[in-house]
């Protein structure tokens, strides 16, 4: 059975993010500069879901282990901010 397109993209993205030479700023600039606004809109939709699911994961980690990561804490804070606007 073939993998869903989302899974393939997630695996490629995770591989890139785990590379020590990866620069999020360079990727962001390249996407904004070289792709149409629709691509940016879809990327921002992805970011919104990452924030939402990151917040859920942060709360689970906090309840189970009493600790979490800075990234998940940021996701939880950003989720609260997004809900207020």
C-alpha positions in Angstrom: 0.0 0.0 0.0 1.3 3.4 -1.0 2.0 6.0 1.7 -0.3 9.1 1.7 1.2 12.2 0.3 1.1 13.9 3.7 3.2 11.1 5.2 5.8 11.3 2.5 6.1 15.1 3.0 6.2 14.7 6.8 9.0 12.2 6.5 11.0 14.4 4.1 10.5 17.5 6.3 11.5 15.5 9.5 14.7 14.3 7.7 15.5 17.9 6.8 14.8 19.3 10.2 17.0 16.6 11.9 19.9 17.7 9.7 22.3 19.8 11.7 22.9 22.1 8.7 19.2 22.8 8.2 18.2 26.5 8.5 14.5 27.2 9.1 15.1 30.9 8.2 16.5 30.0 4.7 13.6 27.6 4.0 11.0 30.2 5.1 12.6 32.9 3.0 12.8 30.6 0.0 9.1 29.6 0.2 7.9 33.2 0.7 10.2 34.5 -2.1 9.7 31.8 -4.8 6.2 30.4 -4.3 2.8 31.9 -4.8 0.7 33.3 -2.0 -1.4 30.1 -2.0 1.6 28.1 -0.9 2.2 30.5 2.0 -1.5 30.2 3.0 -1.2 26.4 3.1 2.0 26.6 5.0 0.4 28.9 7.6 -2.5 26.4 7.9 0.0 23.7 8.6 1.7 25.9 11.2 -1.7 26.5 12.9 -2.3 22.8 13.1 1.3 22.2 14.4 0.5 24.8 17.2 -2.8 23.1 18.0 -1.5 19.6 18.2 1.7 20.8 19.9 -0.4 22.3 22.6 -2.3 19.1 23.1 1.0 17.2 23.3 2.4 19.7 25.8 -0.5 19.2 28.1 -0.2 15.4 27.9 3.6 15.5 28.6 3.1 17.9 31.5 0.4 15.6 33.1 2.3 12.4 32.5 5.9 13.5 33.1 5.7 16.8 34.8 7.9 18.3 32.2 7.8 19.3 28.5 9.9 21.1 25.9 10.3 24.8 25.1 8.8 24.2 21.6 5.7 22.6 23.1 5.4 25.4 25.7 5.6 27.9 22.8 2.9 26.0 20.9 0.6 26.1 24.0 1.2 29.9 24.4 0.6 30.5 20.7 -2.6 28.5 20.8 -3.9 30.7 23.6 -3.0 33.8 21.6 -4.6 32.5 18.4 -7.8 31.7 20.3 -8.0 35.3 21.6 -7.7 36.8 18.1 
